[in-house]
Amino acid sequence: MADELKRRLVHASGSGLVALYLLANYLEIGLTWDSFRILMVILSLGVIGLEFLRLRVGLEWWIYEKLTRDYEQDQFAGYGYYMVSMTVAVLVFEPHIALPAMLMLSLGDPISGAVSDDSLKTVKSPKVLVTMFVVSALLATPFLYESPLAVLAAALGATIADGVKVRIGDFIVDDNLTIPIYASVLAWLALEFAPL
């Protein structure tokens, strides 16, 4: 249980990347969106490098023992998918779409996890789905308030990614990979094609 709490806190710490961009933008200290994109690519490459060292070279830091789950011992870990998916969202979409999608992963996912029973169902319980949807909508609103449909679409995307397990053969697609991508894509579709 203590390790699970640590994982959730580390998960939530990713919201610091969003805070960094917003604060730098507010203070006008030169972190442009293009610079932020470069930063995210560098961070993702660093994570991929760490995972390569862990899986292929045998690097075993104590933090891996605390922050990776048993099933991640011999495969790419969730934190890697986390950074890669955030980076994809940042590279493909503009801030008003990518930033709330990042928050849905960093804050929404651990909150929904806290109300989950950790069962391996294909579709999570209604309580978890509603929690993720409400939290995601709240996170999206400050960024997408001019389009309530985009807020709902982003929240729906994050909820589907978090709440519905996708299996490809024996591989279960990690929601750390899908939450920002689904949320961003659905928000973009709503903004591009909705009548309002």
N, C-alpha and C positions, 0 to 999 in steps of 0.2 A: 504493500500500500504506500509506503514512504517513497519507494522508487517511482510509483505511478504519479504521485504528487510532484516529484521532481521533474518527471517528463512533461507534465502539464505546465509547470512553471517555465521550463525551457521553451516549450511550444509557444507560450504567451509572450516570451521575450522577443519573438520575431516581430511583434508589433512595434518594437523600437526602431526598426528600419523605416516603417511608415512615419513614425514620429520624427525621425531624423530628417526625412525629406520635407515634411511639412514645416518643421521648425526652421530648417535652413532656408526654405522658400519664404517663410514669414519674415525672417531676419535679413533676407536678401544677402546671404553670404556665399552665393555662387554655386550651389548644388543644383544645377539645371537637371531637367528630366533626362537629357542625354547622358550627363555625368552619373546620374543615379543608375541608369541602365548599365553603364560600364561597371560601376561598383557591384551591382547585382551579378553580372557575368563573372567578375573576379571572385566573388564569394562562392558562386556555384562551382566554378572550376576548382577552388580550394577544397570544397566539400567532396567533389568527385575525386580529387587527389587523395584526400584522407581516406575515403572509402577504398580506393585502389590499394593504398598502403595497408589498410586493415585486412582486406580480403585476400590480396595476392602476396603481400610481403610478410604479413603476420604481425603488424603493429598492434599491440594490445595495451591501450591506455586504460587506466581505472575508470575513466568517464564512460567508456564504451560499455563496461559491465553494468554501470548504473543506469544509463540512458537508452540502451537498446534492449529490445525484447528478445526472448529466447529464439523465436523464429527468424530474427534478423541476424543471428550470429554468422550464418553462411551466405547471406544475400545482401544486396544493397539496402541500407537501412532507411527508415522512414524520414530521418532528418535530411537525407540526400534528396529524396523526392520532394520534400518540403521546400528546400532552396531552389531546386530546378523548376518546380511549378511556379513559384513566386517570380522567378526570373523570366519564365516564358510569358507570364501575364504582363510584366513590366516591359518586355521587349515588343510585344504585339499590340498592347493597348495603351491608351493615354491615361494620365493619372486618375481622372475621375472614375475610371473603370477598374484599373489595376489596383489602386490603393485599397478600396473597400474589399476587393477579392482577397488581397493579402491579409486583411484583418479578419475576414471570415475564416481563414485557415488558422491564423495565429491565436485568435480569441474565441471564435465560434466553435471550432473543433474541440478544444479542451473543455469548454462549457458543456457542449452536448455530451462529451465523454463522461463528464461528472454525473450526469443524470442517467447514463446508460447502465445496463446490467452486465455489460461486457460479454454478452452472448454472441455467438457467431451466426446469427440469423442473416438471411439474405436481405431482408428489409428490417430496419430497426423499429422499435416500438413507436407508437404515435406520440408518446411523451417526448422522446428524443427528437423525432422529426419536427414537432411543433417548436421545441426549444431552439433547435438549429435555425429554423425558419425565422422565428421572432428575433433572435439575436442577430442573424445576418441582415434582416431588414433594418434593424436599428443601426447597424454598422454602415450600411449602404446609404442611409438617408442623408447624412450631411454632404455626401459627395454627389448624389443623384437626385436630390430633392426636387429638381425641376421636372423630373420624369418619374412619377410614382410607379408607372408600369416597369421602368427599368429597375427600380428598387425591388419590386416584387419578383422580377425575372432573375435578378442576381441572387436574391435570397432563395428562390426555387432551385437555381443551379447548385448553390452550395448545399442545400438540403438533400437534393438527389445524390450528389457526390458523397456526402457524409453518410446518408442513410440507406443507400442501396449498394450492396457489394457486387462488383463486376468481376466475374471469373473468366479467365482465358486459359482453357485447359486446367492445369493444376495451379496456375498463378492467380492470386487475388490482387487486383489492382488497388494499390494503396490510396486511401482518400487524401493523403498529403499531396499526391500528384494531381488529383482531379478537382479538389474544391476550388482553387483559384481559377482553374481553366474553365470549368463549367460555369462558374459565377460570371466570369468576364465575358464569355461567349454569349450567354443569354442576355446579359445587360447590354452588350453591343447590339445584338439582334433587336432588342426592344427599342433602343435609341435610333437605330437605322430604319426600321420598318414599321414601327408603331405609328398609328395615325396622328398621335399628339406630338 
